[in-house]
């Protein structure tokens, strides 16, 4: 089953965006290493964004993210700093709810999954 990994990304600081993309890649790699099949648009698109200047704000990526979600069975939300305030994650959760997808929250430290956010 293919899972969509949502992570916070957009920020005023390029340094924060770079750090978030690195965190996302590490988490996605760990989850894949455990045998999960993961799509994480930030991991895929961050390098292209930096090299070609595609755009960092969620509105630019909305259609792409919705298409990626459409081929997944679950939405996994990484509870990194900033996830609660993320415009993109909020929209991705709404998209997943409209599709009737299972939504799970990922503790990025323990890799534990839950149907409700962890108190981290």
C-alpha positions, 0 to 999 in steps of 0.5 A, a space after each residue: 500500500 502506497 502512503 503519502 508522507 506530509 511534512 511541513 516545508 514552506 517558511 520565510 527562511 531558505 535555511 529552515 526549508 532546507 532543514 525541513 527537506 533534509 528531515 523529511 528525507 531522513 524520515 522517509 528513508 527510515 520508513 522505507 527501510 522498515 518496508 513501507 512504500 512512501 511518496 513524499 513530495 517535499 523529498 522529491 521536489 525540494 531539489 528541483 525547487 532549489 535548482 529551477 525555482 519552481 516555487 515553495 508555497 503550497 498553492 503552487 503545489 496544490 494540484 500536484 499534491 492532490 494528484 499524488 494523494 489520489 494514488 495513495 491509500 493513506 496519508 501519514 502526517 509527520 509531526 515535525 515542528 511546524 506541522 500544526 501551523 502548516 497550510 500545506 498539511 492542513 490542506 492535505 488532511 482535508 484532501 485525504 478526508 474528502 477521499 475517505 483516506 485513513 490518516 495516521 500521525 507519525 512520531 518522527 523520533 520513534 516512527 510510531 503511528 497513531 490515528 490521533 496526533 501524539 503529544 510530543 
